[in-house]
Structure formats: C-alpha cells, structure tokens
Amino acid sequence: MGKRIDYYDDPNAPAPNSLVPSVNVIVTNDAGDLLMIRRSDNGNWAVPGGAVDLGESIPAAAVRETLEETGITCQITGLVGTYSDPRHVILYTSNGEVRQEFSIVLTARAIGGTPTPSDESREVRWVPRHQVADLRMDRSMRMRIDHYLTGTGLPYIG
C-alpha cells in the first residue's frame, strides 16, 4: 500500500492533479465518544471517510465508508461543515495522485456493529472526547474535529 502525505500551504508541495468529492463522518456512541481510526497509509488518527462514488449520495457514501473502515453502522444526524482549502493537497504515493482538499464532514450516531479494522484502518476505537486531542493527526483532521467539539451549531464553510 502506498502512503498518504498531507501538505498545507507548503511551497514544496506537488501541484494538485485531481479534485475528488469526499466525506468524513464524526460518529458518536451513547456515551458521546468519537469513533476514530488509525489510518493504514500514514499512521495518523482520523474519523472515517472517503470518496463519494458515482451514483451515490453524500449520506450514503458516509454510511458506506464508516462501515467499510470501522465495522460500525451509523445514521447520519447533521453537518459539521465543508472543507475545500486549495492550500491543502494530499499526495497518494501509490499512483501519484495529488488531490486538492474537498470534503464534507457529517455527524452520525452509531446504531450497530463492533469496531473492526480494515485495509484502510489498522486500529479502530471509541475515544472519549477529552482524549481526542492527545491523538496524532493531520492538521486538517484536527481542525474538523475541533469544529465539531466546539461547534456553534452552524456549519463551517471553508
């Protein structure tokens, strides 16, 4: 498996060659813990997510990606925000793709399943809110989670 390398406002970053609509999902359980994955491609912690497939809605992609990456079935409950900062690009070393960030972040509640790693997630677990800040993650993922945790109820648009 190739690696994922995130660049932010880096003059040495490669030029983007694609823009892929994607979704991230902040899933909570009844205790308010967040469902977190440790990514296989860079070892960072993140919330589940991935590309929206042709013929698929954003909520359907969110539910599918969460189940594929974590083993958890979820129900979409809301919107954290939109993230499309052109200064954030992501290099996938397996194929040379360099994506400009384009992500919609939704909220969801868990309705079934057991945390189970996949090819994309080497670890999956419920993390109490107060421990999320201790996890190593990319700057853009931390910002998305912070917007959720300190949210005003209005979606972030950026």
N, C-alpha and C positions, 0 to 999 in steps of 0.2 A: 504494500500500500504506500502511496506517495504521502507527502507531507502537505499540510496547510500552513502557510505563512501569512500572517496579517501585517499590513503596513498601514500606518496612519500618518499623513502629512509628511511623508518621507521622500526627499528629493531623489533617493536612490531606488525607490520602488519601481517595479516594472510598470509599463503603461497598460491600462486595462484593455482587454480584447473581448469582453463579454459583459452582459448585464442579465442576471437571472433572477426573476421574481422568487423570493423565498419567504419562509415563515419561521418564526421561533415561537415557542409556547412555554409560558410560565404556568406550570401545573402545580396546584397545591392539594394537600390532603386535608382531612378533617381537623388535624392539629395545626394547620397553617404552614407546614413545612413545604419547601420547594423541591421539586423533582429535578435533580441535577445529574448530568452525565460527565464522565471524564472521557474526552474525545480520544479516539484511537490515532488520529492523524497528527495531533500536536501535544497531547497530554494535558491540555488545559481543560478546566471545568467550564461547562456551558449548560444552557437549557436546551431541550431537544428542538430539532428543526431541520429544515432542508428545503429543496427546490419544490416549487409548485409545478406539477406535471400538466401538460396539455390536456384539456377536457376536465380539469379538476378545479374545484373552488378553493379559496384560501382556507376556510374552516375544515374542509375535507382533507386538504394537504396537512394541516396542523394535527388532526387526529391520527392520520396515517403515519406521519413521521414520528410522532410520540410513541405510538405502538411499536413501530419498527425498531426504534432506537432504545426503548426502555422496557417494553413488555406491559406498559400501563395504558389502559383505555381511558380516554378523557372526554369531557364535554366542554365545549367552548363557552366561555362566560363573558368575555369582554375584549377590549383593545387597550394595549399599553401605548402603542404608537407606531410610527413609520420611521424607518432609518434608511437614508439614501445619500449619505455624505460622500461626494466623489473623492474626497481626500483619503477615504478608507478603501483600500484594494486588498484582495485576497489572492495569493498565488497558490495554485494546486500543482505541485511538482510532478505528479503522475502524468499530466498531459499538457502542461504549460499554459493552462487557462489562467487568466488574470481577471477576476471579477471586480467590477465596481459594486460596492455595497448596495443592496436593495432588499430590505427585509421589513416585513410587517410582524409585529410582536403582539400575540394574543394572550389572554389569560384563559385558564381552564381549571376544572376540578376533576380529580381522579374519580372514576366510577368502577374500576376493576383492574385486576391484574396484579402481578408481582414484579418488582424491579429486577430486570434481567438484562445483562449486557448483550451487545450485538457486534457486528463487524465494525460499526462506527463508534461504539461506546465500550471502552474496556472496563468501566465501572459505572454503576447506576445506583443512586441512593437518595433517600429523603434527607434534606438538610434543614435543620431549624433556621429560621430567619436570621437569628443573631450570629450564626456561624458562617453564613454565606460569604461575608466579607473576608474571611480567613482563607478562602479557596483561591488558587492561582487561576486567573482567567485573562483573556484578552480585554483590552481597554473598552472596546465597543460592547462586549457582552456585559461587562461590569456596569456600564452606563445604562444599558437596557434594564438590568435587574434593579439598579438604583432608582430608575424612573418608576418601576413598579412599586418598590418598597416605600418610596417617599412620595408617591403619586398624589396629584391634586384631584384625580378623578377625570381630568381631561386628557385626551391622548397627546403624546409628544409627536410633533411633526418636524422631522429634520432629515 
